[in-house]
């Protein structure tokens, strides 16, 4: 949690068992990833179960996390991991 008591949002990237990547946003990464693993997450990860969490990047609010999710989904596969590591995308 942030000093103001609000949870920060994060963009996360999952590698699925079929080799594809899934990107999403959440304000509780542990619970959201567990939901994907348990088959209770997004429709895509129910059909293509997660293999591992590749990484995540935090944002101060849902709006900026949503913009980042939109941006990462438009990138080619090879650029997605780099996007998580850059501070000003």
C-alpha positions, -999 to +999 in steps of 0.1 A: +000+000+000+010+035-006+016+060+023-019+074+017-035+041+024-046+035-012-034+004-030-014+011-061-023-006-094-001-028-115+002-040-150+013-077-151+024-101-178+018-138-176+032-165-199+006-191-207+012-228-212+006-224-250+035-199-251+014-168-254+015-138-231-014-124-212-014-088-199-038-074-173-041-049-145-050-053-108-046-037-074-040-071-057-014-090-078-012-121-055-050-126-055-054-120-092-026-144-102-040-170-079-074-166-096-058-171-130-040-203-117-072-216-102-091-211-135-112-183-121-094-154-138-099-140-173-116-162-200-083-162-219-063-177-190-091-203-183-086-216-218-048-210-218-036-217-182-007-196-168+027-211-167+044-182-148+042-146-139+068-128-161+067-095-143+048-064-133+050-027-131+032-005-106+012+027-113-003+052-090-039+048-102-062+026-123-063+051-152-026+050-158-025+012-154-053+009-180-034+031-204-003+010-200-023-022-205-036-008-238-001+002-248+015-032-240-012-051-258-003-032-290+034-041-288+050-070-306+058-099-283+095-092-282+089-057-268+065-066-240+090-075-214+111-044-221+079-023-216+076-036-181+112-025-173+110+010-186+099+037-162+083+062-186+063+043-212 
